[in-house]
Amino acid sequence: MLLLQVPGKVHGQEVERSPYYLKTQFAGDIGLVAVGFGREHLQEKLETDLFLGYLPASVGGEQILTAALKATYIPFQDIPLAMLDWQPFRTGLQLGYTFGDDYFGIEPRDQYPKGYYGFSTALHLYYFMGGELDLARVEGLERLGLYYEVGTIGKYLISYLQNPGYLGPGKIFHLALGVKVSL
């Protein structure tokens, strides 16, 4: 059990804290809502997450289920702000998969002419950057963090660069808001 514990500070005292956490995310190209779990690595400089997401038909036109593997790099130390610790810059990559018969990893040659799509409709590489507010010094909320991210899917960015007159930044960049609970 000692391998699962890392030291942390709460109210100025050293406490044992697990590197594992749970997350809930709103939007951000995983679905309207997503739940996941993850782990901190490299002395809290890297986080890896596994998410399952859901987009209801009432929002997206069809019900969509997704899974995502996410890696977040935290290059800078937290900035203490009153009762909060702020991570002003976090960045990372997310590999997402969309489930369903309408989506494919490799373009089916029997349904479309070669190169018709030119990309997978099921697999998505997503780049993001954002920050996190850690409530480490708020009594009763020590394990809670709130994060925000702005990002885009790689093929959206390529489409924008090829046709900036049609696609604006508002169509390719998406906001994600989430809650992280340390275990």
Number of C-alpha atoms within 10 A of each C-alpha: 5 7 7 10 13 14 12 13 13 17 12 8 9 10 13 14 16 18 19 18 18 18 21 18 23 19 18 24 23 28 25 18 20 24 20 19 18 20 18 20 13 8 9 14 14 17 20 18 20 20 23 20 25 19 20 14 10 8 10 11 9 10 13 17 18 20 21 23 17 20 19 20 19 20 14 11 13 16 13 14 12 9 13 18 18 19 19 16 16 20 18 19 19 23 17 23 23 22 15 12 7 8 14 16 13 13 19 12 10 7 8 10 10 11 9 10 12 10 14 15 16 18 19 22 16 22 21 21 19 20 17 23 21 26 21 20 19 15 11 9 12 17 18 19 20 18 19 19 21 16 22 22 21 14 16 17 20 12 13 17 11 11 11 12 8 9 15 11 12 7 12 17 17 16 16 20 17 19 18 21 17 18 13
